[in-house]
């Protein structure tokens, strides 16, 4: 498993019964998690959620779709948390949304450190230009990490203008306003095709594609059917000496090994290197287990 073990401002305390109980800074939230298929346990005994201290808010699903947060204690509408990525301080705004999320996927910290370590190493070896492309980039966790570790250019692409705005705030909160980060609100496939025509090159590519979606002219995206072709097109944007290619996915039908095979078949004949593919996971601190949180495949040159 790729595990995010270095959080101080975040932790999963309990998980079970399709729920998880988390600490985000000083705020405690309870929300659904379909991976938590076991009972919630405390001190080796099965318990009820009501036996735990009351969280600040609980997310309740609606029978008609979506859901809402029920506030149990006074709490801010949004707040900040920090993460130390190999000595680089990253800061993020947390804001619970009507679709269960908070604006950050903390399990991705394992990938932020992976990218940061390779960027750090390349700089120590004398590389002056390091350009990173982050596709389906959401609120910019990997963008912030790449900039903090010294990438000379980060291109952040997401179709949602709201996510772009939050990513800009996270860059500012992390003290990286002077970093060269380009924010592009556009369909990722359209952007990639334009970059290919322009002859642009990147030393690292990061992507977290959705399970389903539609492009600006109605073209269908289904990750199982579309991923190989898209990664193949993106590989044309890699420099002659790339550092990494990282794919994350939360589609339960797509295994880590399958995603790793995509990278291996496309990149290894051209660049060599190695591919690692594993589940992402977070420790459940009060239960001594790991909570699976999607999967990632990583290609790296070294």
Order of alpha helices (4+ residues) and beta strands (2+ residues): beta-beta-beta-beta-beta-beta-beta-beta-beta-beta-alpha-beta-alpha-beta-alpha-beta-alpha-beta-beta-beta-alpha-beta-alpha-beta-beta
